[in-house]
Amino acid sequence: MLIRVHACGVCRTDLHVTEGELPVRKPRIIPGHQIVGVVEQHGSAAGAIALGARVGVPWLHRTCGICEFCRTGRENLCDSPQFTGWTVDGGYAEYVIAPEAFVYELPPAFPDLQAAPLLCAGIIGFRCLRLAEIGAGARLGLYGFGAAAHVAIQVARHWGADVYAATRGAKHQRLAMELGAAWAGEADAQPPAALDAAIMFAPAGELIPPALKALKKGGRLILGGIHMSPIPSFSYDLLYQERVMRSVANNTRDDGREFLKTAAAIPIRTEVEVFPMNEANAALKALKFDGVSGAAVLKL
């Protein structure tokens, strides 16, 4: 399937990932891992999605379909995955090729620029929420408040949870409150109430001890990033009493389909800062230094 790109979410190129965690990055890769575009051509085996349809190409580009994880509904853990903008060329291009089975038709409610952040940040945030097992009346902590968290909070509030945002910077704290947080404070501050679950979006290992301390007995801490700085040692009592800490790896297609339905039903409002393609490096720098409120999007 040949897709002409209209807009793409900015790809983080400052990740440090070793072999064994992700497939080795393709040399001279064209980055861009959240792509919105229209279908221009079909391959010989494609055709379920019509020409001219508006679609999204997510981070999970394809899986092998035959390993033990793919065969047991855990394709996010595939032994031989491909990733958009990492092992295959991504959305900083005028055209991309993507397997139809891994492409999402996008709800019409979302304009191109608002749809792009849903395709990785949004989907991963949704998977984190599912693993956090929250519902109406639950207290959820969000550590870091960027592209993923500003979408996840809207889903959590839709489900009836109270959200407590621990994030550095008045700009991010203000956005959290505008989106319905019950409290917003500094990244290492203790929320005013014990949490049923928390999601760590900030890639900062030093925040794990205060996040565990904020949990109730039996609480769950979900680590939503690919990369995390070193986690300091901490007293066992922070993990004791059946608190759980687990990582999240990629997503399944079912995560994406369910999330896009939920996003359209709410509907999700994404905060985006738009950059022209010739300012891609400036966008990446802004992301690296917390200069973007919400998500950065490149427009072709």
N, C-alpha and C positions, 0 to 999 in steps of 0.2 A: 504494500500500500504506500503510495507516494503522497505525502502531506506537505502542502505549502504552509509555511509558518507565518502566522500573524503576530504572535507575541509569545515570549517565553519568560518563565521565572528565572531570575539570575541564579547561576550555578555557583555554589561555594567551591572555589578552587584552592582553598588553604587547608583542606583536610589532610591529615597525615595518617595513612592507613597502610598497614604492613600486609604482606602476602599471608594468606590464611584467614584474614578478616574479610577481605573483599577480593574479587579477581583483580589481578594486576592491571593498572590503568593502561589503556591503549596509548602508545606514543603519538604525539601531535594530535591529540583528541580535539574535536570541536565540542566545547562544553554546552551547557544548557539542559536542565533536567526536568523542567515543568513546561511543556510545550502546548500551546493552543494554535490550531490551524484548521484548514479545510482539506478534505480528501480530493486530490487532483487526478490520481490514477490508481487502478487496482492491479495487483499481481494476479497470476493465473489461478491461484487458490483463494483469492479474496472476493468480496462482493456482498457480504452481509450488511456492510455499512455503505450507504449510497454515496456516489460521487457528489461532491459539493457539501457533504455533511460536515458540521463543525465538530471537531474531536479534540481530545486531550491525550497527549503522550506522557506517561508518568515516568518516575525513576525506574521502576521495575520494567525493564524492556522486554524480557522473555525469560522463561525457565525451561529446563530440559524435559520435564513432564514424565520422566521415567525413574528418577532416584527415589529413595524411600520417603523423602520429605514431600515431594510432589505427589506421590501416590497415596499419601495419608493426609491430604488437605493442608499441608504446611509448605506450600511452594515458596513462601518468603524465606525459607531456609534451604532452598535448592542448592545442590552440590555444584551445579554448573550454570549459574545465572548470568544474565547480561544486564547492564545498567546504562540507562540513557545519559549521555554526556560523561560517561566514565570508561566503559568498555566499548561502546558504540557511539558514533557521532550524534551530537545533540542539537539543541535548538538555536545556537548562534549561527544558523545557516538559513538560506532561503527555502530549501527543501530538506525534508528528512524522510527516511524509510522506516516504517514500523510494522510489526506483525499485528494483523487485525485483531487477533484474539486478546491482545494486551492493550488495546486502545479503547478509550471511553468516549461514547457519544455524550456531549455536554448538555445539561439542561439549558433551555433558552433564556432562563431568568438571569444568567450571569454573562455580562459583557466579557469580551476576550480578556481585557486587562485584569478584571476581577476574578476570572476563572483560573488564571495561571497558578496562583498560590495554592489552589485547592489540590493540585495534582501530586504534590509530594508533602509539603508542610501540612496541608489539610488532612491527607490520608493517613500520614504517620501519626498525627495528633489524634485522629479518630481511633486508630489501633491502640494507642496508649490508653485512651479513655475506656475502651472495651476491656483491656487487661486490668485497669484500675477497678472495674466492677462497681461503678458508682450508680446511684439512682436518686430518686426524689428524697430530699432531706439530707443527703450526704454532704460532708465537708471535704472539698478537694483543694489541695495546694498545687499551684503552678510555679515552678522555679525557672525563671527566665521568661520574658514576655515579648517574643519576636513573632516571626511569621507563623509558626505552628501554634503557639499558645493563644494568639489573638483570634484564631479560628476555633481552637479547642474550647475556649471559654464559652463561646456561643452555643456549642453543642451541649456542654455541661449544664448551662443555664436552661436550655431547652428541656433537658431531662430533669430539671428541678433541683440540681445540686447547688450548694453555696460554694463560691470560689474565693480562694485566698491567694493573692499573687505576690510572690517574693521575687523582686527583680531590681536591679540597680538602675538608677536614673529616674528623675521625676517624669520625663516624657513617657516612659514605658508604664510607670505606675499610674499616670493620668489616663492613658489609653485603657488600662485594665479596669479602672473605676468607671470610665465611660461605657465599657462593654458589660458592666453589671457585677464586677467583683464586690464582695462584701468587705474586703480589706485589701490594701496594697502597701507593701513596705519594702525595705531593703532586702537584698538577696539572702543575707544570713540572719535576718530578723526572725524571731519566733512569732507565728500568727497568734491572734488573740484567742483562738479556740483549737482544741486538739483535732487532728485531721483523720478522716477515714482512709484517705489515699492521697498520694502526691505524685506528680509527674515532673521529672527533671528534664527540662528542655535545654537549660544552660549546660554547655560542655565543661563544667567546672567541678572536678572531683571534690574540692574542698567544701562544697555545699551539701554533700551527702550526709555527713554527721548531723548538721542542724536540721536537715529534712527528716531524717530518721527520728530525731528528738521530737519533732512536731507531730509524729503519728500516734494515734491511739494504739492500744494493744490490738494485735491482729491486723494492723494497717498495712497498706501496700505502697511501696515506692517503685515507680516505673521509670526506667532510664530510657529516654526517647532519642538519644543521639547516636550517631555512628562513632564519633570520636569523643573521648573524655580525658581530661587532664588527670594526673595521678590522684588516686583516692587515698587520703591520709588514714593511718590506723585510727581505730576508735574503739571505745569500750564495748564489750559484748552486750551490756545492758541496753544499748540503743537498738540492737537487733532482737534481743530476747522478747519473750511473750508473743511469739509467733508473728512478728513483723516479717514482711516479705520484701525482698529487693530483687528485681528482675530487669533484664535488658529487653529492648525491642529491636528486631532486625527486619528492616524492609517492610513489605506488606503483601497481602494476597490480593488477587483481583476481586474477591468477595468483599474485602475491606473497602476497596475503591468504589464498587458499585453501591454498597450500602451507604457509604459516606455521601456520595453525590446525591442520592435520594433524600437523605436527611438534610443536607445542605440546602437543597431546593425547597424542602418543606418549611424550613425555619423562617425565612431564607437567610443564609449566611451573608454577612457584609464584610468583605475584605478591605483592609486598609492598605493601599498600595502607593508607592512612590515610583513614578515612571521615569525611565532613563532612555534616551535614544541609543541606538547600537554603538555609535561612536564614543559614548561615555560609559561603556561596559566596565572599564577598569575603575572608573570613579565609583560606580555602583558597588563593585566588589570591595573596594576600600571602605565605603560607607558601611557595608554589612559587617566587615571585620571589626570596625571600631564602634559598633552599636549606633551608627548614625541614621538608621532607617526605622521609622515607626511603622510596624506592620511588616509588609513584604516589599522587596524591590522587584520591579518588572522591567524587562527590556522590550522596547517596541521597535519592530522592523518596519 
